[in-house]
Amino acid sequence: MNKSKVLMHVFLFLMVGFLFIQNTNAQSRVDRILLDEATRVTKDNFTVFVQTPNGARVYAVNQPSAKVLNAIDEGLTELFRIARKNNYRSRLNYSDYTIFIAKADRTKDSSKQYSPDIAIEAKQYAGSIYDQGGFVYAAGVVMAYNPCAFIIAEHTRDFQRVSNVVRFEGEHLVLYHNDRKRYNQTADHSQGGGHPILQ
């Protein structure tokens, strides 16, 4: 191999390494922004990072069980199936999604049914029947649109509910990236309407 080919290989190797480091640094900055926002919303510290078997990214306050991780994948699988049925194509990869699992601020709803929820600022729900004194309880909340990220509460059972919450929060994100008009019509539940949005 002549000297110019060796130099070319060295240059390409260094360039690939540089691009990898730049991509890693960019991902780290995005992760830091998402972590800061999740902490602001929930007042929790997300010290655990894992991926679901299908590649969704998960930050959690405690190590999520395999059942929870599988339930997240099942919710995304159903979301993607319904999205494709509606001819949506964008943001239909597991790796597009980051899910934060926060401590539940309550584990039972007003009828004493198991319902791990997080407390979030009332905002547009202020003064409504959902207002609990400046906050509302929610099964999940979208936190970012690009990258796609949302928060759910920790569950120790009823993993079908985890799948449902993942699908329902994901609906907002799929609509945002595929059908902005429908997204705008359904993003705010304070005006009525609920899930599932996509049939």
C-alpha positions, -999 to +999 in steps of 0.1 A: +000+000+000+015+033-009+018+063+014-011+082+000-035+053+005-023+049+041-028+086+047-063+084+032-073+055+055-060+074+085-079+105+075-111+085+070-107+068+103-102+101+121-131+117+103-155+088+113-142+091+149-148+128+149-184+124+135-191+098+161-179+120+189-199+150+175-231+128+173-225+115+208-221+151+221-252+163+204-272+133+218-258+140+253-270+177+250-304+166+239-306+140+267-296+167+292-323+191+280-349+163+282-338+152+316-339+188+329-374+192+316-386+159+330-372+168+364-388+203+362-422+188+354-421+159+379-396+170+406-381+135+402-345+124+394-342+100+365-311+080+374-318+048+354-314+046+316-324+014+297-338+005+263-369-016+256-363-049+237-374-030+205-351+000+211-373+027+227-352+048+252-364+049+288-353+070+317-367+061+351-365+069+387-362+031+395-352+001+374-383-007+353-393-044+352-392-065+321-430-064+321-430-026+320-405-025+292-425-051+272-457-031+279-440+001+264-431-019+233-466-033+230-481+002+233-457+016+206-464-015+184-502-008+185-496+029+179-475+022+148-501-003+135-529+022+139-508+050+124-500+030+093-537+022+090-543+059+088-515+063+062-491+080+086-454+073+080-433+096+101-420+088+136-429+051+135-397+037+149-392+026+185-359+045+186-378+077+178-393+076+213-380+085+248-402+076+277-397+089+312-411+068+341-417+091+370-429+084+406-466+081+407-481+111+426-512+089+433-519+053+427-557+053+430-582+075+412-613+091+428-632+058+426-603+040+444-592+021+412-555+014+406-544+044+385-508+055+388-508+091+377-485+121+378-495+156+390-489+184+364-496+221+364-533+227+357-527+254+330-556+252+306-575+229+330-575+255+358-609+259+372-622+228+355-635+197+374-600+182+369-583+210+388-570+197+421-558+231+433-534+243+406-526+208+393-543+179+376-536+142+376-526+127+343-517+092+331-491+107+309-479+140+294-460+148+262-428+166+270-411+171+236-420+168+200-386+166+185-373+142+197-405+125+207-407+123+245-433+118+271-437+110+308-457+082+324-460+071+360-444+040+375-467+009+375-463-023+396-493-040+380-519-036+353-493-034+326-520-032+299-526+003+313-489+011+306-494+000+270-525+021+267-509+052+281-479+048+258-501+044+228-523+074+238-494+098+245-478+086+213-509+095+193-502+132+200-467+128+187-476+108+156-503+134+148-479+163+153-455+148+128-481+135+103-513+155+105-509+190+121-545+199+116-558+168+135-531+173+161-543+209+168-579+196+171-570+169+196-540+181+216-559+199+243-583+176+262-596+205+283-620+213+254-634+177+255-623+146+236-601+118+248-583+087+237-581+068+215-579+095+189-567+072+161-590+043+151 
